[in-house]
């Protein structure tokens, strides 16, 4: 049964002016810092912001934008994003992040039995 759906769209250029510490977990910050090209950093940050905003929108709990650094997104061996932090222990969390030109999109579906 679907418990929540969230989607968010973010303009990549906007993330040249946002402090990554306001969005990223410590592990995500390490990945962000590993990118040598500023454009790739902005794209990564925009994608993480969009999917975290989608999680917040889908959430039945009191998550907010201030919760973003506590929400950790990782990628599996095939590159698929997944929720690495444990905000929803009783739910399956389906995530997708996509980038196209100057836009990033994040999608979250929360599912239970």
C-alpha positions as CSV (number, residue, x, y, z in Angstrom):
1,X,0.0,0.0,0.0
2,X,1.3,3.4,-0.9
3,X,1.8,5.6,2.2
4,X,3.2,8.7,0.5
5,X,4.4,10.1,-2.8
6,X,6.6,13.2,-3.2
7,X,8.3,14.9,-6.2
8,X,10.5,18.0,-6.5
9,X,12.2,19.9,-9.3
10,X,15.3,22.0,-8.7
11,X,17.2,24.4,-11.0
12,X,20.8,23.4,-10.9
13,X,22.2,26.9,-11.2
14,X,20.5,27.9,-7.9
15,X,22.8,25.5,-6.1
16,X,26.0,27.5,-6.8
17,X,24.8,29.8,-3.9
18,X,23.6,27.2,-1.4
19,X,25.9,25.9,1.3
20,X,26.2,22.1,0.9
21,X,26.2,21.6,4.6
22,X,22.6,22.7,4.7
23,X,21.5,19.9,2.5
24,X,24.1,17.0,2.6
25,X,24.9,14.5,5.3
26,X,28.6,14.1,6.3
27,X,29.0,11.1,3.9
28,X,27.3,12.9,1.1
29,X,29.5,15.9,1.7
30,X,32.6,13.7,1.1
31,X,31.2,12.6,-2.2
32,X,30.4,16.2,-3.1
33,X,33.9,17.4,-2.2
34,X,35.4,14.6,-4.4
35,X,34.1,16.2,-7.6
36,X,36.7,18.4,-9.2
37,X,34.3,20.3,-11.4
38,X,32.0,23.0,-9.9
39,X,29.2,22.2,-12.3
40,X,29.2,18.5,-11.2
41,X,29.0,19.6,-7.6
42,X,26.0,21.8,-8.3
43,X,24.3,19.0,-10.2
44,X,24.9,16.6,-7.3
45,X,23.7,19.1,-4.7
46,X,20.5,19.9,-6.7
47,X,19.7,16.2,-7.2
48,X,20.2,15.5,-3.5
49,X,18.1,18.5,-2.5
50,X,15.3,17.5,-4.9
51,X,15.1,13.9,-3.7
52,X,15.2,15.0,0.0
53,X,12.4,17.5,-0.7
54,X,10.4,14.7,-2.3
55,X,11.0,12.5,0.8
56,X,9.8,15.4,3.1
57,X,6.7,15.8,0.9
58,X,6.0,12.1,1.0
59,X,6.7,11.8,4.7
60,X,3.9,11.1,7.2
61,X,6.1,12.4,10.0
62,X,7.4,15.9,10.8
63,X,10.4,16.1,8.6
64,X,11.3,19.6,7.4
65,X,13.9,21.3,5.2
66,X,16.0,21.6,8.4
67,X,16.1,17.8,8.5
68,X,17.9,17.5,5.2
69,X,21.5,16.9,6.6
70,X,20.0,14.0,8.7
71,X,18.6,12.3,5.6
72,X,21.3,10.3,3.9
73,X,21.0,9.1,0.3
74,X,23.5,6.6,-1.1
75,X,23.8,4.8,-4.3
76,X,23.9,1.0,-4.8
77,X,26.4,-0.8,-7.0
78,X,24.2,0.0,-10.1
79,X,24.0,3.7,-9.2
80,X,20.4,3.6,-8.0
81,X,19.7,6.0,-5.0
82,X,18.5,4.6,-1.8
83,X,17.7,5.9,1.7
84,X,20.8,5.0,3.8
85,X,19.5,6.7,7.0
86,X,16.7,5.0,8.9
87,X,13.8,7.6,9.0
88,X,11.2,5.0,7.8
89,X,12.1,1.6,9.3
90,X,8.7,0.1,8.7
91,X,8.3,1.3,5.1
92,X,9.9,0.5,1.8
93,X,11.4,3.7,0.3
94,X,11.7,4.0,-3.5
95,X,13.8,6.9,-4.8
96,X,14.7,8.3,-8.2
97,X,16.9,11.2,-9.1
98,X,17.3,12.5,-12.6
99,X,19.2,15.4,-14.2
100,X,18.6,17.1,-17.5
101,X,20.4,20.2,-18.6
102,X,19.9,22.7,-15.8
103,X,17.2,20.8,-13.9
104,X,17.2,18.0,-11.3
105,X,14.2,16.0,-10.3
106,X,13.7,13.8,-7.2
107,X,10.9,11.3,-6.6
108,X,10.0,9.3,-3.5
109,X,7.4,6.7,-3.0
110,X,6.8,5.2,0.5
111,X,5.2,1.8,0.6
112,X,4.1,-0.7,3.3
113,X,2.6,-4.2,3.2
